[in-house]
Amino acid sequence: MPLYKTLTPNLQTCVKIWKITESFNALMAPLQLTENSFNRVNGMKSELHQRGFLSVRHLLKEFGYTDADLFYDDFGKPYLKDGKQISITHSFNFS
């Protein structure tokens, strides 16, 4: 589980960075994805994009959330069901 770094710039903000080193199968195996997320990840053409998507789900677990706790609006903005704010980004081998 390559949690690369945790940053806490203030009391209201926590940043977790994941270094994506695992294979698709290793990332997928322990997760329980919603049907929507399962279809979404399997529809991605790039394995790097798939692994980025799955690594974000592992980061959610680090915060105590599941895939079902995350949803997106019509514009693709992510939200958490409990109302806490979330921002997600990934670039190459980091999420």
Secondary structure, 3 states (H helix, E strand, C coil): CCEEEEEEEECCEEEEEEECCCCHHHHHCCCCCCHHHHHHHHCCCCHHHHHHHHHHHHHHHHCCCCHHHEEECCCCCEEECCCCCCCCCCECCEC
